[in-house]
Amino acid sequence: MDDITTRCIDIIAKSKSIPADTVTLASTFDELNIDSLDKINISFEVEEAFSIEIPDDALSTLKTVGDMVEGVTRLRAAQTTITTP
């Protein structure tokens, strides 16, 4: 697993007080009992951990842990592209 995946899984596991090894990229937020408020709180932690800003409308499209990891990866790549001369 890469760093983004590991950190996202750790944040999600910690927020729900579950073992990180029970969370996979295929885990859905429904399976993990993550409701909309949990999703908002997790997004704040992810934003802080990766120094990114997740658009509010993007939260509603996230259904799995893999979706979140993919979104963070995309936002980080866009950030690098913008800041690189």
Legacy VTK file of the C-alpha trace (Angstrom):
# vtk DataFile Version 3.0
C-alpha trace
ASCII
DATASET POLYDATA
POINTS 85 float
0.000 0.000 0.000
1.201 3.493 -0.734
1.386 6.320 1.797
-1.903 7.946 0.780
-3.783 4.652 1.085
-2.243 3.835 4.460
-2.904 7.276 5.897
-6.511 7.385 4.634
-7.225 3.934 6.063
-5.639 4.925 9.391
-7.762 8.094 9.581
-10.955 6.171 8.792
-10.152 3.352 11.226
-9.313 5.781 14.017
-12.489 7.794 13.469
-14.637 4.656 13.798
-12.457 2.954 16.457
-11.941 -0.133 14.329
-8.734 -2.015 13.451
-7.053 -0.572 10.343
-6.507 -4.074 8.953
-10.284 -4.492 8.635
-10.523 -1.526 6.235
-9.761 -2.130 2.542
-9.995 -0.044 -0.610
-13.166 -1.960 -1.462
-14.799 -1.186 1.908
-17.873 0.967 1.458
-18.701 3.749 3.854
-22.026 1.993 4.492
-20.220 -1.214 5.513
-18.048 0.816 7.891
-21.124 2.580 9.333
-19.833 5.954 8.172
-22.690 8.431 7.948
-22.651 11.896 6.389
-21.389 13.564 9.587
-18.590 10.987 9.897
-17.710 11.627 6.260
-17.406 15.370 6.922
-15.223 14.813 9.983
-13.023 12.341 8.100
-12.698 14.775 5.205
-11.458 17.488 7.591
-8.810 15.122 8.931
-7.791 14.059 5.415
-7.571 17.695 4.285
-5.307 18.492 7.213
-3.163 15.372 6.784
-2.508 16.025 3.093
-2.756 19.847 2.945
-5.533 19.678 0.360
-9.068 21.032 0.044
-11.805 18.561 -0.807
-14.680 20.245 -2.684
-17.971 19.953 -0.773
-19.775 18.442 -3.761
-17.119 15.711 -4.017
-18.070 14.272 -0.623
-21.404 13.034 -1.917
-19.692 11.041 -4.673
-17.451 9.087 -2.291
-18.832 5.604 -1.709
-15.735 3.518 -0.893
-12.361 3.942 0.769
-10.858 3.517 -2.703
-12.896 6.506 -3.936
-11.400 8.631 -1.173
-7.845 7.469 -1.884
-8.327 8.134 -5.612
-9.689 11.613 -4.884
-6.820 12.494 -2.548
-4.306 11.205 -5.106
-5.900 13.353 -7.815
-6.004 16.476 -5.618
-2.365 15.990 -4.595
-1.303 15.547 -8.222
-3.158 18.709 -9.244
-1.543 20.583 -6.389
1.938 19.457 -7.491
1.208 20.461 -11.076
0.123 23.945 -10.014
3.072 24.590 -7.688
5.760 23.159 -9.959
7.366 25.820 -12.172
LINES 1 86
85 0 1 2 3 4 5 6 7 8 9 10 11 12 13 14 15 16 17 18 19 20 21 22 23 24 25 26 27 28 29 30 31 32 33 34 35 36 37 38 39 40 41 42 43 44 45 46 47 48 49 50 51 52 53 54 55 56 57 58 59 60 61 62 63 64 65 66 67 68 69 70 71 72 73 74 75 76 77 78 79 80 81 82 83 84
